[in-house]
Amino acid sequence: MSDITVLCYGDSNTHGTVPMTHMDDDRRFGPEERWPGVMRAALGAGHLVIEEGLPGRTTVHSDPIEGAHKNGLAYLLPCLESHRPVDVVVLMLGTNDLKARFGLPAEDIAAGAGVLVDRIRRSEAGPGRSAPRVLLVAPPPLARLELLAAMFGGGTEKALRFGGLYREVAAGFGVSFLDAGLVIESSDVDGIHFEAAQHRALGTAVAEAVRGIAAALPPV
């Protein structure tokens, strides 16, 4: 069997942004500290892990302040085609959809994630122009908001519903699911991002889920 290619498509928490202490804080965890790197080490030889984490990325919405390029749907197909054949896509988006500027209910955020799942499944970006397998990851609840309180106003209550709503989306499309909120917690430093220990825990959990998905892939 050839190497298994795993594409991690997400936002700043896939990018590895360190919990922010001020608005211009652009620190990033190292390659082996970020959860995709942890997953890469846990999976071992025979797995190619591609990190596609863009800070500020939403599910399907162009950001009127940060830019249209933050729209996760806009870049998804070019990304998939750039890296194909892709065996598994790990999709974790939705936290930035909680920003007050979008005014979205939790149901719409989960539906946005569903649009991305559907696009992946219709992309023909897998081996032999098949559909890549998908692991949909529900972002964890927010923690204490101070620095980002105004930006994410009203988001705390919505994020608490992600686990159940994303599970329904995954079931509807017949794809694999992981509730990150059952594995990790967001940092109280800024309420949004993950500490290094949480990256380790999430990377380990995602590796286990991907290992199960890869075991069911047809031989090449």
VENGI-V673012 format. One record per helix or strand of 3 or more residues. SS is the DSSP state (hx for helix, st for strand). FROM is the first residue (numbers start at 1). LEN is the number of residues. Records with the same first field share a line. If there is no record, write none. Layout:
BEGIN
SS: FROM-LEN / FROM-LEN
END
This chain:
BEGIN
st: 4-7 / 47-7 / 88-5 / 133-6 / 176-4
hx: 12-4 / 35-9 / 68-3 / 72-12 / 96-3 / 106-16 / 127-3 / 155-5 / 162-12 / 180-3 / 196-20
END
